[in-house]
């Protein structure tokens, strides 16, 4: 997975949550956890890029 793919997936999750009129707490938690994993991945990618640029 690339940074861009991960961000795209996060955006999709956010849009689906914004458009959902009624969503169970369980489903919300599942989507929030998925988004957090993706954002953690993105943060790692940015950290690696910064490290590469500072070497």
mmCIF entry with sequence, helices, sheets and N, C-alpha, C, O atoms, coordinates in Angstrom:
data_MODEL
# 
_entry.id   MODEL 
# 
_entity.id                         1 
_entity.type                       polymer 
_entity.pdbx_number_of_molecules   1 
# 
_entity_poly.entity_id                      1 
_entity_poly.type                           'polypeptide(L)' 
_entity_poly.nstd_linkage                   no 
_entity_poly.nstd_monomer                   no 
_entity_poly.pdbx_seq_one_letter_code       
;(UNK)(UNK)(UNK)(UNK)(UNK)(UNK)(UNK)(UNK)(UNK)(UNK)(UNK)(UNK)(UNK)(UNK)(UNK)(UNK)
(UNK)(UNK)(UNK)(UNK)(UNK)(UNK)(UNK)(UNK)(UNK)(UNK)(UNK)(UNK)(UNK)(UNK)(UNK)(UNK)
(UNK)(UNK)(UNK)(UNK)(UNK)(UNK)(UNK)(UNK)(UNK)(UNK)(UNK)(UNK)(UNK)(UNK)(UNK)(UNK)
(UNK)(UNK)(UNK)(UNK)(UNK)(UNK)(UNK)
;
_entity_poly.pdbx_seq_one_letter_code_can   XXXXXXXXXXXXXXXXXXXXXXXXXXXXXXXXXXXXXXXXXXXXXXXXXXXXXXX 
_entity_poly.pdbx_strand_id                 A 
# 
loop_
_entity_poly_seq.entity_id 
_entity_poly_seq.num 
_entity_poly_seq.mon_id 
_entity_poly_seq.hetero 
1 1  UNK n 
1 2  UNK n 
1 3  UNK n 
1 4  UNK n 
1 5  UNK n 
1 6  UNK n 
1 7  UNK n 
1 8  UNK n 
1 9  UNK n 
1 10 UNK n 
1 11 UNK n 
1 12 UNK n 
1 13 UNK n 
1 14 UNK n 
1 15 UNK n 
1 16 UNK n 
1 17 UNK n 
1 18 UNK n 
1 19 UNK n 
1 20 UNK n 
1 21 UNK n 
1 22 UNK n 
1 23 UNK n 
1 24 UNK n 
1 25 UNK n 
1 26 UNK n 
1 27 UNK n 
1 28 UNK n 
1 29 UNK n 
1 30 UNK n 
1 31 UNK n 
1 32 UNK n 
1 33 UNK n 
1 34 UNK n 
1 35 UNK n 
1 36 UNK n 
1 37 UNK n 
1 38 UNK n 
1 39 UNK n 
1 40 UNK n 
1 41 UNK n 
1 42 UNK n 
1 43 UNK n 
1 44 UNK n 
1 45 UNK n 
1 46 UNK n 
1 47 UNK n 
1 48 UNK n 
1 49 UNK n 
1 50 UNK n 
1 51 UNK n 
1 52 UNK n 
1 53 UNK n 
1 54 UNK n 
1 55 UNK n 
# 
_struct_asym.id          A 
_struct_asym.entity_id   1 
# 
loop_
_struct_conf.conf_type_id 
_struct_conf.id 
_struct_conf.pdbx_PDB_helix_id 
_struct_conf.beg_label_comp_id 
_struct_conf.beg_label_asym_id 
_struct_conf.beg_label_seq_id 
_struct_conf.pdbx_beg_PDB_ins_code 
_struct_conf.end_label_comp_id 
_struct_conf.end_label_asym_id 
_struct_conf.end_label_seq_id 
_struct_conf.pdbx_end_PDB_ins_code 
_struct_conf.beg_auth_comp_id 
_struct_conf.beg_auth_asym_id 
_struct_conf.beg_auth_seq_id 
_struct_conf.end_auth_comp_id 
_struct_conf.end_auth_asym_id 
_struct_conf.end_auth_seq_id 
_struct_conf.pdbx_PDB_helix_class 
_struct_conf.details 
_struct_conf.pdbx_PDB_helix_length 
HELX_P HELX_P1 AA1 UNK A 3  ? UNK A 19 ? UNK A 3  UNK A 19 1 ? 17 
HELX_P HELX_P2 AA2 UNK A 25 ? UNK A 54 ? UNK A 25 UNK A 54 1 ? 30 
# 
_struct_conf_type.id          HELX_P 
_struct_conf_type.criteria    ? 
_struct_conf_type.reference   ? 
# 
loop_
_atom_site.group_PDB 
_atom_site.id 
_atom_site.type_symbol 
_atom_site.label_atom_id 
_atom_site.label_alt_id 
_atom_site.label_comp_id 
_atom_site.label_asym_id 
_atom_site.label_entity_id 
_atom_site.label_seq_id 
_atom_site.pdbx_PDB_ins_code 
_atom_site.Cartn_x 
_atom_site.Cartn_y 
_atom_site.Cartn_z 
_atom_site.occupancy 
_atom_site.B_iso_or_equiv 
_atom_site.pdbx_formal_charge 
_atom_site.auth_seq_id 
_atom_site.auth_comp_id 
_atom_site.auth_asym_id 
_atom_site.auth_atom_id 
_atom_site.pdbx_PDB_model_num 
ATOM 1   N N  . UNK A 1 1  ? 0.843   -1.174 0.000  1.00 0.00 ? 1  UNK A N  1 
ATOM 2   C CA . UNK A 1 1  ? 0.000   0.000  0.000  1.00 0.00 ? 1  UNK A CA 1 
ATOM 3   C C  . UNK A 1 1  ? 0.891   1.241  0.000  1.00 0.00 ? 1  UNK A C  1 
ATOM 4   O O  . UNK A 1 1  ? 1.951   1.263  0.624  1.00 0.00 ? 1  UNK A O  1 
ATOM 5   N N  . UNK A 1 2  ? 0.448   2.245  -0.695 1.00 0.00 ? 2  UNK A N  1 
ATOM 6   C CA . UNK A 1 2  ? 1.179   3.514  -0.734 1.00 0.00 ? 2  UNK A CA 1 
ATOM 7   C C  . UNK A 1 2  ? 0.492   4.533  0.169  1.00 0.00 ? 2  UNK A C  1 
ATOM 8   O O  . UNK A 1 2  ? -0.639  4.340  0.615  1.00 0.00 ? 2  UNK A O  1 
ATOM 9   N N  . UNK A 1 3  ? 1.207   5.611  0.420  1.00 0.00 ? 3  UNK A N  1 
ATOM 10  C CA . UNK A 1 3  ? 0.661   6.721  1.209  1.00 0.00 ? 3  UNK A CA 1 
ATOM 11  C C  . UNK A 1 3  ? -0.629  7.233  0.567  1.00 0.00 ? 3  UNK A C  1 
ATOM 12  O O  . UNK A 1 3  ? -1.638  7.427  1.246  1.00 0.00 ? 3  UNK A O  1 
ATOM 13  N N  . UNK A 1 4  ? -0.585  7.447  -0.734 1.00 0.00 ? 4  UNK A N  1 
ATOM 14  C CA . UNK A 1 4  ? -1.755  7.983  -1.444 1.00 0.00 ? 4  UNK A CA 1 
ATOM 15  C C  . UNK A 1 4  ? -2.961  7.049  -1.344 1.00 0.00 ? 4  UNK A C  1 
ATOM 16  O O  . UNK A 1 4  ? -4.091  7.510  -1.176 1.00 0.00 ? 4  UNK A O  1 
ATOM 17  N N  . UNK A 1 5  ? -2.728  5.752  -1.446 1.00 0.00 ? 5  UNK A N  1 
ATOM 18  C CA . UNK A 1 5  ? -3.819  4.783  -1.324 1.00 0.00 ? 5  UNK A CA 1 
ATOM 19  C C  . UNK A 1 5  ? -4.418  4.812  0.080  1.00 0.00 ? 5  UNK A C  1 
ATOM 20  O O  . UNK A 1 5  ? -5.636  4.736  0.247  1.00 0.00 ? 5  UNK A O  1 
ATOM 21  N N  . UNK A 1 6  ? -3.559  4.921  1.075  1.00 0.00 ? 6  UNK A N  1 
ATOM 22  C CA . UNK A 1 6  ? -4.033  4.960  2.460  1.00 0.00 ? 6  UNK A CA 1 
ATOM 23  C C  . UNK A 1 6  ? -4.873  6.212  2.712  1.00 0.00 ? 6  UNK A C  1 
ATOM 24  O O  . UNK A 1 6  ? -5.938  6.135  3.325  1.00 0.00 ? 6  UNK A O  1 
ATOM 25  N N  . UNK A 1 7  ? -4.399  7.353  2.242  1.00 0.00 ? 7  UNK A N  1 
ATOM 26  C CA . UNK A 1 7  ? -5.149  8.604  2.407  1.00 0.00 ? 7  UNK A CA 1 
ATOM 27  C C  . UNK A 1 7  ? -6.494  8.515  1.695  1.00 0.00 ? 7  UNK A C  1 
ATOM 28  O O  . UNK A 1 7  ? -7.508  8.976  2.219  1.00 0.00 ? 7  UNK A O  1 
ATOM 29  N N  . UNK A 1 8  ? -6.506  7.933  0.520  1.00 0.00 ? 8  UNK A N  1 
ATOM 30  C CA . UNK A 1 8  ? -7.748  7.772  -0.231 1.00 0.00 ? 8  UNK A CA 1 
ATOM 31  C C  . UNK A 1 8  ? -8.747  6.913  0.560  1.00 0.00 ? 8  UNK A C  1 
ATOM 32  O O  . UNK A 1 8  ? -9.938  7.220  0.606  1.00 0.00 ? 8  UNK A O  1 
ATOM 33  N N  . UNK A 1 9  ? -8.259  5.858  1.169  1.00 0.00 ? 9  UNK A N  1 
ATOM 34  C CA . UNK A 1 9  ? -9.127  4.997  1.974  1.00 0.00 ? 9  UNK A CA 1 
ATOM 35  C C  . UNK A 1 9  ? -9.666  5.736  3.195  1.00 0.00 ? 9  UNK A C  1 
ATOM 36  O O  . UNK A 1 9  ? -10.831 5.573  3.555  1.00 0.00 ? 9  UNK A O  1 
ATOM 37  N N  . UNK A 1 10 ? -8.823  6.546  3.831  1.00 0.00 ? 10 UNK A N  1 
ATOM 38  C CA . UNK A 1 10 ? -9.276  7.350  4.973  1.00 0.00 ? 10 UNK A CA 1 
ATOM 39  C C  . UNK A 1 10 ? -10.372 8.307  4.524  1.00 0.00 ? 10 UNK A C  1 
ATOM 40  O O  . UNK A 1 10 ? -11.391 8.447  5.201  1.00 0.00 ? 10 UNK A O  1 
ATOM 41  N N  . UNK A 1 11 ? -10.172 8.959  3.400  1.00 0.00 ? 11 UNK A N  1 
ATOM 42  C CA . UNK A 1 11 ? -11.180 9.887  2.880  1.00 0.00 ? 11 UNK A CA 1 
ATOM 43  C C  . UNK A 1 11 ? -12.492 9.173  2.594  1.00 0.00 ? 11 UNK A C  1 
ATOM 44  O O  . UNK A 1 11 ? -13.566 9.722  2.845  1.00 0.00 ? 11 UNK A O  1 
ATOM 45  N N  . UNK A 1 12 ? -12.414 7.963  2.075  1.00 0.00 ? 12 UNK A N  1 
ATOM 46  C CA . UNK A 1 12 ? -13.610 7.176  1.804  1.00 0.00 ? 12 UNK A CA 1 
ATOM 47  C C  . UNK A 1 12 ? -14.345 6.851  3.100  1.00 0.00 ? 12 UNK A C  1 
ATOM 48  O O  . UNK A 1 12 ? -15.571 6.943  3.165  1.00 0.00 ? 12 UNK A O  1 
ATOM 49  N N  . UNK A 1 13 ? -13.597 6.475  4.121  1.00 0.00 ? 13 UNK A N  1 
ATOM 50  C CA . UNK A 1 13 ? -14.201 6.165  5.417  1.00 0.00 ? 13 UNK A CA 1 
ATOM 51  C C  . UNK A 1 13 ? -14.890 7.402  5.991  1.00 0.00 ? 13 UNK A C  1 
ATOM 52  O O  . UNK A 1 13 ? -16.023 7.323  6.464  1.00 0.00 ? 13 UNK A O  1 
ATOM 53  N N  . UNK A 1 14 ? -14.204 8.537  5.947  1.00 0.00 ? 14 UNK A N  1 
ATOM 54  C CA . UNK A 1 14 ? -14.772 9.777  6.478  1.00 0.00 ? 14 UNK A CA 1 
ATOM 55  C C  . UNK A 1 14 ? -16.055 10.135 5.740  1.00 0.00 ? 14 UNK A C  1 
ATOM 56  O O  . UNK A 1 14 ? -17.052 10.490 6.368  1.00 0.00 ? 14 UNK A O  1 
ATOM 57  N N  . UNK A 1 15 ? -16.038 10.047 4.426  1.00 0.00 ? 15 UNK A N  1 
ATOM 58  C CA . UNK A 1 15 ? -17.233 10.362 3.641  1.00 0.00 ? 15 UNK A CA 1 
ATOM 59  C C  . UNK A 1 15 ? -18.388 9.428  3.991  1.00 0.00 ? 15 UNK A C  1 
ATOM 60  O O  . UNK A 1 15 ? -19.533 9.866  4.105  1.00 0.00 ? 15 UNK A O  1 
ATOM 61  N N  . UNK A 1 16 ? -18.085 8.140  4.162  1.00 0.00 ? 16 UNK A N  1 
ATOM 62  C CA . UNK A 1 16 ? -19.148 7.191  4.489  1.00 0.00 ? 16 UNK A CA 1 
ATOM 63  C C  . UNK A 1 16 ? -19.738 7.489  5.863  1.00 0.00 ? 16 UNK A C  1 
ATOM 64  O O  . UNK A 1 16 ? -20.941 7.327  6.069  1.00 0.00 ? 16 UNK A O  1 
ATOM 65  N N  . UNK A 1 17 ? -18.905 7.923  6.801  1.00 0.00 ? 17 UNK A N  1 
ATOM 66  C CA . UNK A 1 17 ? -19.407 8.278  8.133  1.00 0.00 ? 17 UNK A CA 1 
ATOM 67  C C  . UNK A 1 17 ? -20.227 9.564  8.082  1.00 0.00 ? 17 UNK A C  1 
ATOM 68  O O  . UNK A 1 17 ? -21.231 9.688  8.783  1.00 0.00 ? 17 UNK A O  1 
ATOM 69  N N  . UNK A 1 18 ? -19.810 10.505 7.267  1.00 0.00 ? 18 UNK A N  1 
ATOM 70  C CA . UNK A 1 18 ? -20.544 11.769 7.138  1.00 0.00 ? 18 UNK A CA 1 
ATOM 71  C C  . UNK A 1 18 ? -21.907 11.551 6.499  1.00 0.00 ? 18 UNK A C  1 
ATOM 72  O O  . UNK A 1 18 ? -22.873 12.229 6.850  1.00 0.00 ? 18 UNK A O  1 
ATOM 73  N N  . UNK A 1 19 ? -21.993 10.618 5.572  1.00 0.00 ? 19 UNK A N  1 
ATOM 74  C CA . UNK A 1 19 ? -23.233 10.383 4.841  1.00 0.00 ? 19 UNK A CA 1 
ATOM 75  C C  . UNK A 1 19 ? -24.187 9.438  5.568  1.00 0.00 ? 19 UNK A C  1 
ATOM 76  O O  . UNK A 1 19 ? -25.374 9.387  5.248  1.00 0.00 ? 19 UNK A O  1 
ATOM 77  N N  . UNK A 1 20 ? -23.676 8.697  6.534  1.00 0.00 ? 20 UNK A N  1 
ATOM 78  C CA . UNK A 1 20 ? -24.505 7.730  7.247  1.00 0.00 ? 20 UNK A CA 1 
ATOM 79  C C  . UNK A 1 20 ? -25.437 8.464  8.208  1.00 0.00 ? 20 UNK A C  1 
ATOM 80  O O  . UNK A 1 20 ? -24.996 9.234  9.062  1.00 0.00 ? 20 UNK A O  1 
ATOM 81  N N  . UNK A 1 21 ? -26.727 8.210  8.047  1.00 0.00 ? 21 UNK A N  1 
ATOM 82  C CA . UNK A 1 21 ? -27.694 8.839  8.942  1.00 0.00 ? 21 UNK A CA 1 
ATOM 83  C C  . UNK A 1 21 ? -27.758 8.094  10.271 1.00 0.00 ? 21 UNK A C  1 
ATOM 84  O O  . UNK A 1 21 ? -27.865 8.705  11.335 1.00 0.00 ? 21 UNK A O  1 
ATOM 85  N N  . UNK A 1 22 ? -27.693 6.798  10.197 1.00 0.00 ? 22 UNK A N  1 
ATOM 86  C CA . UNK A 1 22 ? -27.732 5.984  11.416 1.00 0.00 ? 22 UNK A CA 1 
ATOM 87  C C  . UNK A 1 22 ? -26.693 4.876  11.273 1.00 0.00 ? 22 UNK A C  1 
ATOM 88  O O  . UNK A 1 22 ? -26.686 4.129  10.295 1.00 0.00 ? 22 UNK A O  1 
ATOM 89  N N  . UNK A 1 23 ? -25.829 4.790  12.259 1.00 0.00 ? 23 UNK A N  1 
ATOM 90  C CA . UNK A 1 23 ? -24.789 3.774  12.227 1.00 0.00 ? 23 UNK A CA 1 
ATOM 91  C C  . UNK A 1 23 ? -24.612 3.265  13.656 1.00 0.00 ? 23 UNK A C  1 
ATOM 92  O O  . UNK A 1 23 ? -24.647 4.035  14.615 1.00 0.00 ? 23 UNK A O  1 
ATOM 93  N N  . UNK A 1 24 ? -24.427 1.989  13.771 1.00 0.00 ? 24 UNK A N  1 
ATOM 94  C CA . UNK A 1 24 ? -24.270 1.410  15.103 1.00 0.00 ? 24 UNK A CA 1 
ATOM 95  C C  . UNK A 1 24 ? -22.917 1.812  15.685 1.00 0.00 ? 24 UNK A C  1 
ATOM 96  O O  . UNK A 1 24 ? -21.979 2.139  14.959 1.00 0.00 ? 24 UNK A O  1 
ATOM 97  N N  . UNK A 1 25 ? -22.845 1.778  16.992 1.00 0.00 ? 25 UNK A N  1 
ATOM 98  C CA . UNK A 1 25 ? -21.597 2.099  17.672 1.00 0.00 ? 25 UNK A CA 1 
ATOM 99  C C  . UNK A 1 25 ? -20.524 1.100  17.253 1.00 0.00 ? 25 UNK A C  1 
ATOM 100 O O  . UNK A 1 25 ? -19.361 1.470  17.089 1.00 0.00 ? 25 UNK A O  1 
ATOM 101 N N  . UNK A 1 26 ? -20.900 -0.140 17.084 1.00 0.00 ? 26 UNK A N  1 
ATOM 102 C CA . UNK A 1 26 ? -19.953 -1.173 16.680 1.00 0.00 ? 26 UNK A CA 1 
ATOM 103 C C  . UNK A 1 26 ? -19.370 -0.880 15.307 1.00 0.00 ? 26 UNK A C  1 
ATOM 104 O O  . UNK A 1 26 ? -18.163 -0.995 15.097 1.00 0.00 ? 26 UNK A O  1 
ATOM 105 N N  . UNK A 1 27 ? -20.231 -0.501 14.378 1.00 0.00 ? 27 UNK A N  1 
ATOM 106 C CA . UNK A 1 27 ? -19.768 -0.186 13.015 1.00 0.00 ? 27 UNK A CA 1 
ATOM 107 C C  . UNK A 1 27 ? -18.905 1.075  13.020 1.00 0.00 ? 27 UNK A C  1 
ATOM 108 O O  . UNK A 1 27 ? -17.891 1.145  12.326 1.00 0.00 ? 27 UNK A O  1 
ATOM 109 N N  . UNK A 1 28 ? -19.316 2.067  13.805 1.00 0.00 ? 28 UNK A N  1 
ATOM 110 C CA . UNK A 1 28 ? -18.528 3.303  13.903 1.00 0.00 ? 28 UNK A CA 1 
ATOM 111 C C  . UNK A 1 28 ? -17.139 2.981  14.451 1.00 0.00 ? 28 UNK A C  1 
ATOM 112 O O  . UNK A 1 28 ? -16.133 3.459  13.926 1.00 0.00 ? 28 UNK A O  1 
ATOM 113 N N  . UNK A 1 29 ? -17.088 2.174  15.502 1.00 0.00 ? 29 UNK A N  1 
ATOM 114 C CA . UNK A 1 29 ? -15.810 1.807  16.108 1.00 0.00 ? 29 UNK A CA 1 
ATOM 115 C C  . UNK A 1 29 ? -14.924 1.076  15.105 1.00 0.00 ? 29 UNK A C  1 
ATOM 116 O O  . UNK A 1 29 ? -13.723 1.334  15.025 1.00 0.00 ? 29 UNK A O  1 
ATOM 117 N N  . UNK A 1 30 ? -15.520 0.164  14.342 1.00 0.00 ? 30 UNK A N  1 
ATOM 118 C CA . UNK A 1 30 ? -14.773 -0.593 13.337 1.00 0.00 ? 30 UNK A CA 1 
ATOM 119 C C  . UNK A 1 30 ? -14.151 0.343  12.303 1.00 0.00 ? 30 UNK A C  1 
ATOM 120 O O  . UNK A 1 30 ? -12.975 0.214  11.962 1.00 0.00 ? 30 UNK A O  1 
ATOM 121 N N  . UNK A 1 31 ? -14.950 1.280  11.811 1.00 0.00 ? 31 UNK A N  1 
ATOM 122 C CA . UNK A 1 31 ? -14.459 2.217  10.800 1.00 0.00 ? 31 UNK A CA 1 
ATOM 123 C C  . UNK A 1 31 ? -13.404 3.163  11.384 1.00 0.00 ? 31 UNK A C  1 
ATOM 124 O O  . UNK A 1 31 ? -12.428 3.496  10.712 1.00 0.00 ? 31 UNK A O  1 
ATOM 125 N N  . UNK A 1 32 ? -13.600 3.593  12.628 1.00 0.00 ? 32 UNK A N  1 
ATOM 126 C CA . UNK A 1 32 ? -12.635 4.478  13.275 1.00 0.00 ? 32 UNK A CA 1 
ATOM 127 C C  . UNK A 1 32 ? -11.303 3.765  13.487 1.00 0.00 ? 32 UNK A C  1 
ATOM 128 O O  . UNK A 1 32 ? -10.244 4.363  13.297 1.00 0.00 ? 32 UNK A O  1 
ATOM 129 N N  . UNK A 1 33 ? -11.347 2.502  13.877 1.00 0.00 ? 33 UNK A N  1 
ATOM 130 C CA . UNK A 1 33 ? -10.114 1.731  14.066 1.00 0.00 ? 33 UNK A CA 1 
ATOM 131 C C  . UNK A 1 33 ? -9.384  1.534  12.744 1.00 0.00 ? 33 UNK A C  1 
ATOM 132 O O  . UNK A 1 33 ? -8.158  1.620  12.684 1.00 0.00 ? 33 UNK A O  1 
ATOM 133 N N  . UNK A 1 34 ? -10.143 1.271  11.690 1.00 0.00 ? 34 UNK A N  1 
ATOM 134 C CA . UNK A 1 34 ? -9.538  1.110  10.369 1.00 0.00 ? 34 UNK A CA 1 
ATOM 135 C C  . UNK A 1 34 ? -8.861  2.412  9.926  1.00 0.00 ? 34 UNK A C  1 
ATOM 136 O O  . UNK A 1 34 ? -7.743  2.396  9.410  1.00 0.00 ? 34 UNK A O  1 
ATOM 137 N N  . UNK A 1 35 ? -9.552  3.539  10.134 1.00 0.00 ? 35 UNK A N  1 
ATOM 138 C CA . UNK A 1 35 ? -8.982  4.835  9.767  1.00 0.00 ? 35 UNK A CA 1 
ATOM 139 C C  . UNK A 1 35 ? -7.724  5.115  10.579 1.00 0.00 ? 35 UNK A C  1 
ATOM 140 O O  . UNK A 1 35 ? -6.749  5.640  10.041 1.00 0.00 ? 35 UNK A O  1 
ATOM 141 N N  . UNK A 1 36 ? -7.730  4.775  11.865 1.00 0.00 ? 36 UNK A N  1 
ATOM 142 C CA . UNK A 1 36 ? -6.552  4.999  12.709 1.00 0.00 ? 36 UNK A CA 1 
ATOM 143 C C  . UNK A 1 36 ? -5.363  4.189  12.212 1.00 0.00 ? 36 UNK A C  1 
ATOM 144 O O  . UNK A 1 36 ? -4.244  4.700  12.173 1.00 0.00 ? 36 UNK A O  1 
ATOM 145 N N  . UNK A 1 37 ? -5.585  2.940  11.834 1.00 0.00 ? 37 UNK A N  1 
ATOM 146 C CA . UNK A 1 37 ? -4.496  2.113  11.302 1.00 0.00 ? 37 UNK A CA 1 
ATOM 147 C C  . UNK A 1 37 ? -3.908  2.752  10.040 1.00 0.00 ? 37 UNK A C  1 
ATOM 148 O O  . UNK A 1 37 ? -2.691  2.795  9.858  1.00 0.00 ? 37 UNK A O  1 
ATOM 149 N N  . UNK A 1 38 ? -4.788  3.243  9.185  1.00 0.00 ? 38 UNK A N  1 
ATOM 150 C CA . UNK A 1 38 ? -4.333  3.877  7.948  1.00 0.00 ? 38 UNK A CA 1 
ATOM 151 C C  . UNK A 1 38 ? -3.559  5.158  8.233  1.00 0.00 ? 38 UNK A C  1 
ATOM 152 O O  . UNK A 1 38 ? -2.533  5.420  7.605  1.00 0.00 ? 38 UNK A O  1 
ATOM 153 N N  . UNK A 1 39 ? -4.045  5.949  9.171  1.00 0.00 ? 39 UNK A N  1 
ATOM 154 C CA . UNK A 1 39 ? -3.345  7.191  9.521  1.00 0.00 ? 39 UNK A CA 1 
ATOM 155 C C  . UNK A 1 39 ? -2.009  6.913  10.190 1.00 0.00 ? 39 UNK A C  1 
ATOM 156 O O  . UNK A 1 39 ? -1.042  7.644  9.970  1.00 0.00 ? 39 UNK A O  1 
ATOM 157 N N  . UNK A 1 40 ? -1.943  5.862  11.006 1.00 0.00 ? 40 UNK A N  1 
ATOM 158 C CA . UNK A 1 40 ? -0.663  5.469  11.599 1.00 0.00 ? 40 UNK A CA 1 
ATOM 159 C C  . UNK A 1 40 ? 0.332   5.079  10.514 1.00 0.00 ? 40 UNK A C  1 
ATOM 160 O O  . UNK A 1 40 ? 1.509   5.431  10.585 1.00 0.00 ? 40 UNK A O  1 
ATOM 161 N N  . UNK A 1 41 ? -0.148  4.349  9.510  1.00 0.00 ? 41 UNK A N  1 
ATOM 162 C CA . UNK A 1 41 ? 0.699   3.974  8.377  1.00 0.00 ? 41 UNK A CA 1 
ATOM 163 C C  . UNK A 1 41 ? 1.217   5.227  7.667  1.00 0.00 ? 41 UNK A C  1 
ATOM 164 O O  . UNK A 1 41 ? 2.399   5.312  7.336  1.00 0.00 ? 41 UNK A O  1 
ATOM 165 N N  . UNK A 1 42 ? 0.342   6.186  7.437  1.00 0.00 ? 42 UNK A N  1 
ATOM 166 C CA . UNK A 1 42 ? 0.734   7.424  6.759  1.00 0.00 ? 42 UNK A CA 1 
ATOM 167 C C  . UNK A 1 42 ? 1.780   8.179  7.575  1.00 0.00 ? 42 UNK A C  1 
ATOM 168 O O  . UNK A 1 42 ? 2.740   8.718  7.024  1.00 0.00 ? 42 UNK A O  1 
ATOM 169 N N  . UNK A 1 43 ? 1.585   8.211  8.890  1.00 0.00 ? 43 UNK A N  1 
ATOM 170 C CA . UNK A 1 43 ? 2.542   8.884  9.758  1.00 0.00 ? 43 UNK A CA 1 
ATOM 171 C C  . UNK A 1 43 ? 3.913   8.217  9.677  1.00 0.00 ? 43 UNK A C  1 
ATOM 172 O O  . UNK A 1 43 ? 4.938   8.898  9.670  1.00 0.00 ? 43 UNK A O  1 
ATOM 173 N N  . UNK A 1 44 ? 3.931   6.902  9.618  1.00 0.00 ? 44 UNK A N  1 
ATOM 174 C CA . UNK A 1 44 ? 5.194   6.175  9.480  1.00 0.00 ? 44 UNK A CA 1 
ATOM 175 C C  . UNK A 1 44 ? 5.864   6.497  8.150  1.00 0.00 ? 44 UNK A C  1 
ATOM 176 O O  . UNK A 1 44 ? 7.083   6.656  8.084  1.00 0.00 ? 44 UNK A O  1 
ATOM 177 N N  . UNK A 1 45 ? 5.071   6.591  7.103  1.00 0.00 ? 45 UNK A N  1 
ATOM 178 C CA . UNK A 1 45 ? 5.613   6.898  5.789  1.00 0.00 ? 45 UNK A CA 1 
ATOM 179 C C  . UNK A 1 45 ? 6.231   8.294  5.765  1.00 0.00 ? 45 UNK A C  1 
ATOM 180 O O  . UNK A 1 45 ? 7.301   8.498  5.191  1.00 0.00 ? 45 UNK A O  1 
ATOM 181 N N  . UNK A 1 46 ? 5.550   9.250  6.391  1.00 0.00 ? 46 UNK A N  1 
ATOM 182 C CA . UNK A 1 46 ? 6.074   10.613 6.452  1.00 0.00 ? 46 UNK A CA 1 
ATOM 183 C C  . UNK A 1 46 ? 7.360   10.640 7.274  1.00 0.00 ? 46 UNK A C  1 
ATOM 184 O O  . UNK A 1 46 ? 8.325   11.303 6.895  1.00 0.00 ? 46 UNK A O  1 
ATOM 185 N N  . UNK A 1 47 ? 7.377   9.923  8.400  1.00 0.00 ? 47 UNK A N  1 
ATOM 186 C CA . UNK A 1 47 ? 8.575   9.854  9.234  1.00 0.00 ? 47 UNK A CA 1 
ATOM 187 C C  . UNK A 1 47 ? 9.749   9.270  8.479  1.00 0.00 ? 47 UNK A C  1 
ATOM 188 O O  . UNK A 1 47 ? 10.868  9.771  8.588  1.00 0.00 ? 47 UNK A O  1 
ATOM 189 N N  . UNK A 1 48 ? 9.511   8.219  7.717  1.00 0.00 ? 48 UNK A N  1 
ATOM 190 C CA . UNK A 1 48 ? 10.571  7.592  6.927  1.00 0.00 ? 48 UNK A CA 1 
ATOM 191 C C  . UNK A 1 48 ? 11.083  8.556  5.860  1.00 0.00 ? 48 UNK A C  1 
ATOM 192 O O  . UNK A 1 48 ? 12.285  8.626  5.606  1.00 0.00 ? 48 UNK A O  1 
ATOM 193 N N  . UNK A 1 49 ? 10.180  9.286  5.247  1.00 0.00 ? 49 UNK A N  1 
ATOM 194 C CA . UNK A 1 49 ? 10.588  10.242 4.217  1.00 0.00 ? 49 UNK A CA 1 
ATOM 195 C C  . UNK A 1 49 ? 11.426  11.349 4.838  1.00 0.00 ? 49 UNK A C  1 
ATOM 196 O O  . UNK A 1 49 ? 12.448  11.740 4.273  1.00 0.00 ? 49 UNK A O  1 
ATOM 197 N N  . UNK A 1 50 ? 11.011  11.860 5.991  1.00 0.00 ? 50 UNK A N  1 
ATOM 198 C CA . UNK A 1 50 ? 11.776  12.902 6.657  1.00 0.00 ? 50 UNK A CA 1 
ATOM 199 C C  . UNK A 1 50 ? 13.170  12.400 7.025  1.00 0.00 ? 50 UNK A C  1 
ATOM 200 O O  . UNK A 1 50 ? 14.156  13.122 6.875  1.00 0.00 ? 50 UNK A O  1 
ATOM 201 N N  . UNK A 1 51 ? 13.244  11.181 7.499  1.00 0.00 ? 51 UNK A N  1 
ATOM 202 C CA . UNK A 1 51 ? 14.534  10.586 7.863  1.00 0.00 ? 51 UNK A CA 1 
ATOM 203 C C  . UNK A 1 51 ? 15.434  10.491 6.631  1.00 0.00 ? 51 UNK A C  1 
ATOM 204 O O  . UNK A 1 51 ? 16.619  10.817 6.695  1.00 0.00 ? 51 UNK A O  1 
ATOM 205 N N  . UNK A 1 52 ? 14.868  10.046 5.515  1.00 0.00 ? 52 UNK A N  1 
ATOM 206 C CA . UNK A 1 52 ? 15.635  9.940  4.283  1.00 0.00 ? 52 UNK A CA 1 
ATOM 207 C C  . UNK A 1 52 ? 16.149  11.303 3.806  1.00 0.00 ? 52 UNK A C  1 
ATOM 208 O O  . UNK A 1 52 ? 17.262  11.412 3.291  1.00 0.00 ? 52 UNK A O  1 
ATOM 209 N N  . UNK A 1 53 ? 15.339  12.319 3.982  1.00 0.00 ? 53 UNK A N  1 
ATOM 210 C CA . UNK A 1 53 ? 15.729  13.637 3.515  1.00 0.00 ? 53 UNK A CA 1 
ATOM 211 C C  . UNK A 1 53 ? 16.781  14.306 4.415  1.00 0.00 ? 53 UNK A C  1 
ATOM 212 O O  . UNK A 1 53 ? 17.536  15.167 3.965  1.00 0.00 ? 53 UNK A O  1 
ATOM 213 N N  . UNK A 1 54 ? 16.816  13.900 5.677  1.00 0.00 ? 54 UNK A N  1 
ATOM 214 C CA . UNK A 1 54 ? 17.762  14.502 6.606  1.00 0.00 ? 54 UNK A CA 1 
ATOM 215 C C  . UNK A 1 54 ? 19.106  13.801 6.629  1.00 0.00 ? 54 UNK A C  1 
ATOM 216 O O  . UNK A 1 54 ? 20.052  14.296 7.243  1.00 0.00 ? 54 UNK A O  1 
ATOM 217 N N  . UNK A 1 55 ? 19.206  12.650 5.965  1.00 0.00 ? 55 UNK A N  1 
ATOM 218 C CA . UNK A 1 55 ? 20.469  11.901 5.959  1.00 0.00 ? 55 UNK A CA 1 
ATOM 219 C C  . UNK A 1 55 ? 21.447  12.524 5.000  1.00 0.00 ? 55 UNK A C  1 
ATOM 220 O O  . UNK A 1 55 ? 22.567  12.035 4.855  1.00 0.00 ? 55 UNK A O  1 
# 
